[in-house]
């Protein structure tokens, strides 16, 4: 029964959408984090996101224009998929420019819950003190200890170490210390003789001695559970245990820093590969959208099922499945190696790019595309239409909001709220899963409410999302706002496709799709990342940046709703001729063909009987579906 109701002509398209979107979301959410891990600083990241939009904005409309000229989207799509795989994989080959911080040599003794640090004075500084790991309105920064030449004495410790060695378990000083402090707040970096204290506050005494201090560690209240101070507990070793180590720690202010690479080479090589990869990726999205819109129109024209929303449902399904799996895999690899490793996500993406390429080979290339007799005339009609221009402006604004959240949400959750990788993947899954029921009925819903309502709803939802993010201090609280992607992204995607299908001039479907994609996913997304980076740098707070974007979006939504209200009133007061026949969908195409037939008949009337209006009426009567004879019309 399932296969009887399934449109088999669209099956290769569904698989192509699934595998390509899965490949995209295996790497796209982690690209900004990857940039920081290879040594690209925040300012350089912002500059790259300032330049990338202009490159990406050019590619989709140009690719769409040539696809319209060729009359075949699949050939161009397959070339773009190959470019996606190659250039994204090359990002792993970018030489790193890692930033090394030099901390003074320090000796640490730890007994029960008291820690004593003594460190050497830096050569260029007369006094070095303990830094404060706590910042206002932020969680405490992680505290690192690189441990060497340690000595831990505890009752029955030799017997325990002997038993573990017989079992083949690796015993290190950092693992024993973390075991006593508690694994919730203490993590071991395998193979690096390093331990990390997470969500730990400090109480420092004697910090004015310039070379020594006494510290107490206590748990920071977990905002996901409670914020009560009385719930904070002291951390330390068990009674009768004593630890002495030579350490390097970020608790002591640094003596200096150095880079282990070349900043210009790292930034230049990365930008070239990223630019080519992003242009290819944007072109693929545009071509897949145009292919999906036209295939759905052709199938519905032939009396078969072909709703656009039900096709992109498979894109959303891939987004829901692939992202958390990749995040969990990266968490596992990080736990084993002690540092982030992005190779697995890129390998998964390449495999899925290959699967999407193979599926694209099976897609029907006969789209019954209308012949584009004058491409430049069609382009002029797009650029001189106020309704289309307003639509592109709103896509640009929505793209700004989309670019900000796509660029900095994961950084915000990971660095400010200390979210694990699997949680980052689950945020994507949440938005996708909530959107699946909507997408199944999206065509009917968007047709009922209209694309203007969809855009307004997206802006209001963005405002609520951003203001909500600005007040959370627990990464898990982001999930209700991630569920609002059903309005900010998925419904907007369906509404934009509906607008393009109805308003694209004859033979310019891929071109208008490219302009819409370039405005939203290219110029808008990139400008959003740039504006967000400078906002965070100016306010020194991601929370405040989200708040500013939220209130700005609320103001824009009010303005857009006001414009649409005024236009609706003017249409009622001054009703104009109904607009039909300007799209590439089934109804509009048939209407356009009838209009062209009518024009040909009118020209024939003038040639046959230029002075006889009655003869023209007779010819029209013969073509009329109402019926009647020439004599009756006369």
Steps between C-alpha positions, in 0.01 A plus 500: 500500500785738580668447164166536319448847653865606451589694185793296367604779259591714802679223692853578367441867585401410858818297550713775346349757737551269798865415434605850394340669798646233728846572363451873548391470862783260579748788458323838480416537873861434601684721251528805728626284789748335262629843394576590860667166569748540212604843629281755320410773748162669544594813305620298199188286514286815489701635204456176308127505564503859371651401164337159445147640448598692188660190347205282593244757384648496150517122453135379538337754263771444236475122530120521491512725191720255308286205616197679354690560176602132478153381596660227714560540872647156573826544304585820685386344830737203469797728430410705807475189721851397394624849589332478842675175586845605377522848651344411835743209539792730419415703812661219700829564319523867603822558699428589861602816681457383858537752778727389786484678833810495721417460867760520778631177649291428809512251786169381644426324824151377580371365828130445566331812356798738524725567201828689528664645187853640476623630165804664349498864400485575127810659350322807366268547800578601853189337646272221380173426677208260485241589237129490576332221301155644572344766280179687561192342337712205381585156625852454642755428230652149504818469712783291354788328677786349299649259754862375512719326760205428729496315828170388654491329836184337629425204729484170307583685173786261401269198537235668286749595226635142498149358462420733211827413324406131518166586334681686224357838597711810444567687825605866485528765768246722328246216481547422872463868596189539283359182649523652847381848404209365296467430128212749466735791559838347407590361155817322389665574166627157387868484409569864587558490878235765533183533704224756468271638770160593358239723666728559796530825695806609700562665833851650496692628804848649510489612138703813583822302554584503124628144507269286710136465595263264675187392314180317582293344221125471534227401260320766304123480528361325194251739333326198346411380852532782753670833558504482881836579662445249779506220242866575419746248652874503565709275277815323606684176570389236745630521861858378557588563131773739392595611145810686383559586132682730265225662294417761242155650548289776353415611855831689504519794264698426186856615437447531125380312195619374163363353177612172349408591143451782254180699547498631141542154345237341724243773437573528127489128422193445715313790341566378144380146575206624707392746231497232228326251731232750605434609140459137392276425798276803437472408131393146591226625730370735230500236227335241724228750590437590136500131402257414779261787419486414129475122551210551742328728248545242219371213714194694612439605139482131409259427785751345740608588853778758519475736798818705550483483881485121497820485294706725728369295792779257408755781535369569846509130591869485409562807710328336797694172475850590382585798724462328841678187376798704382501698826498181711780353289712813542442493878619139510813576297577805713469292816741242357758743361463786746444761231242573227534309173291596198620234254206270570239765416671582169528131406129449571422808289708371207323162506162671495609739222589190295159344570321820399704512176399143412136568578507817287596284200159331524293820512278558198648788302183566295356793694291642214676830556355791301723637226681815607497714187635818660687436827600864548140613465400253770779627724384860450144402587629356829704807593219746418221321689433665837342188650802287409747763622318528836508122526877493435558773761307299760696188406817702559381612845394147594840386372672743741311347791571149373870575452541632853348196666673253268840659560492562874239273660733201524786720622264649760379160620845340503719778639259701717268221619747207472269280292637163379519426127205260505278775642596725208380230262180452698410868460489447123299180547244684714424759234482235230276254686252770602482614137427157347119506556483857370693416183261219415211749479711810427378559143137518610586714804710752305236517226239576767687770697718642219874556477475853648367351823781241493768772480339702779474188719869424436606848616286483816636152576859622453433780751363255758789255441775757542353671803452156653863401436615820666353395835603134524798378702451128434559344158200268540268801519578573133279215377162680520644783291656255254153356444403839354704417190171373361418871448844659453632255242274218380174688442702787352664256260164369379354851477799622297465205261130577457576866426772408247274249323222758464708809414793370293481628141476232233828307479656681799417258782860409590608864464244632751572202728868595481428863587286391795767257618776754450308759703420260785777239514770715343506873559254498791654205683853635463405852605323354803819321603704818452253724684468243778877477543541875536199520733648234728839674490340836583272380780748238630201273555323250275192531720477874429561443128206259481285752686587783259429280197169393654370851559620610155317211339185587694516854360548373143205262537275788608616706199440213254154425640416872469609505133293191417199645684521826303533309171198284586292813573610663173407187304150509648458873432654487151451145369725421206496224240571153636850379448532165324732316271840626622627188668631163397239296691226299334218754520708804416670327205168397348367852548809642331458264204137608464608865513757444224239315289262792543768744386574288190128497417479878539794546264334265252177697523682818404667338202187328370251783552662817627186705449240247599455465881209259454726243333732512799205432732404196291850355528496546876162334520636192325774477762260567789438208738137621543406385153258658260504561123620796306146592413397501863789729589410733216 
